[in-house]
Amino acid sequence: MSIKGLNHFLFSVSNLENSILFYTNVFDAKLLAKGKTTAYFDLNGMWLALNEEKDIPRNEMNQSYTHIAFSIEEADFDEMYEKLIKLNVHILPGRPRDEKDKKSIYFIDPDGHKFEFHTGNLKERLNYYKQEKPHIELFD
């Protein structure tokens, strides 16, 4: 038995309508189905689901680095940043990074879920670590 791949992302949201607007506008996600408390999207071939749960605590973890990162082209970085500004998305301060580690924009949705738009990929990251971070053990 083995994992075949990623099935879907589901996020608990406090207001389904607000979150539908957020995911449609920020990610250009295509709304496929909407019920009283749930919505399904196609996000460039990935299944994204929202589930409205109004009466649960929403404690955004300010100190946590936990997030979901999506790839963007470096040529689109400034345009994507401006899009988030125009949509009044809460952009988080990024961590200090070497330019060889590529560019990132960190932001949150209306319920505090953290996301990143990143211009690099895993191969580039590992090459950077191999060249610049001898304290990191790499495996084949």
N, C-alpha and C positions, 0 to 999 in steps of 0.2 A: 504494500500500500504506500502511495506517495501523494504529495500535494501536487495537483495539476496546474494550479495557477491561482491568481487572485479572483475571487468571485464577485464581491461588491463591497462598497463603502456604505455604512449607514451612520447617520448623525442624528442624535436626539436634539430636537429644536423646541424652543418655547413658543414660537409663532410661525406656523407653517407658511402663511402668505408672505411674511417678511423674508423668510429663508428661501422660498421659491424665487423671489426677486433677486436676492443676493447671489444664489448659485447660477441663475440664468444670466445675470449681468456680469458677474466677476469671471466666471469660468466658461461662459458661453455654452452652458449645459442645455441640452434639448429636453424639455419636459415631455415625458412619455405617458405618464398616468398620474392622476391626482385623486385622492379620496378625502374623507373628512379629517384624517390625521396622518396621512402618508402621501409621499410623492416619489415618483421614480423618474430618473433622468438617464439620458445617454451622454456621457462625458467623454467624447472622442473614443468611443468603443468600450468605455468602462461603465459599469452599472453603479450609479450613485442613488442612494435612497435617503429620504428624510422621514423621521417619525416624530410627530408632535407629542411632547410630554410636558404639559404645563406646570404640574405641581411637583417637580423634583428640584433639589438644590442645584444651582449653577455656580460652581466655584471655579472660575478661570484660574488655572495654575500659573501664576505670574512667574514663578521661579523655574518651572519645568521647560525643558527644551523639546519635549514631545511634540511632534508635528507631522503633517503629511506634505511631502514636497512634490511638485509637478515641474517637469522640464519645460523650459522655454528657450528660444533661440537668443543668443547674446544680442543680435541685431534688434530684437524686439523688447529688450529690457527697459529702455527709457519710456517707450510707448506704453508698456504694461504698467509701469510705475505711475505714469500720468493718468491712466485709466482708473487705477485704484483711488488716486487722489480725487478725480472727478466724481467717483461713486461714493465718496466720503467713507471709504473703507478704513478701518483702524489699522494703520501700519505700525508694526513693532520695530524697535531699534534692532538692527542686525548685530551679530557678534563680530568682533574684529577678525578680519581674514586677509590673508595674502592674496594678491590679485591672481596668482596661479591657481587658487582654490575656486575661482570663478565668482560670479555675482549672484546675489540672492535678495529677494524681497520677502520679508516675513509679515504676516498679517493675520487677523482673526475674523471669524464670521460673527453674526450678531449674538451667538451663544458662547463665544470664547474658544471655539475650536481653532487651533493654530494651523496655518498653512505656509508654504514657501513656494515661490517661483524661483527656480534655480537654473543657471545657464550651463552648468557642468554635467558630467556623467560619471559613473563609477570608475571606468577605466582611467579617465583623467585624474580623478581623486587618488586612486591607488598609485599612479605614476608620480603625482605630486608628493605623496607620502614617501615613496621609495627614494626620491631625490632629496627631499627637504626635511624629512622627519625620521631620522635613524632610530629613534626610541620606539617607533611603532613596528611591531613584529608583523610581517606579511607572510601569508601562506599561499602555496600554489594549489 
